[in-house]
Amino acid sequence: MADEVPEQITFDDFLKVDIRAGTVVNAKPFPEARKPAIQLWVDFGPQIGVKKSSAQITVHYTPEKLIGRRVMAVVNFPPRQIGPFMSEVLILGFPDAEGAIVLACVDGEVPDGARLC
């Protein structure tokens, strides 16, 4: 995937993807997931509220260290059932050299729910 040349999209296509900043307010292990994962509850501010997600980020993060952390997520994908858990947003990250996910984050203070533009 990393070696593929991405298909070009229009700016209007980009605007369809709603990426927001939020703060992790709760996190716990997700032992029922097929691959190691953590369940996250992220506050995206008063307009969107708190949304749930399952993220395969256990190599670099523990639930305790995620509370209060700022993350970025796609908030306009349809919910997805992951085992007994309904994931409502897609938390964003990048693979490290070994393929483990490192969270994408905001550099600086922005309000919960701020949209990437």
Buried (B, 14 or more C-beta within 10 A) or exposed (E): EEEEEEEEEEEEEEEEEBBBBBBBBBBEEBEEBEEEBBBBBBBBBEEBEBBBBBBBBBEEBEBEEBBEBBBBBBBEEEEEEBEEBEBBBBBBBEEEEEEBBEBBEEEEEEEBBBBBE
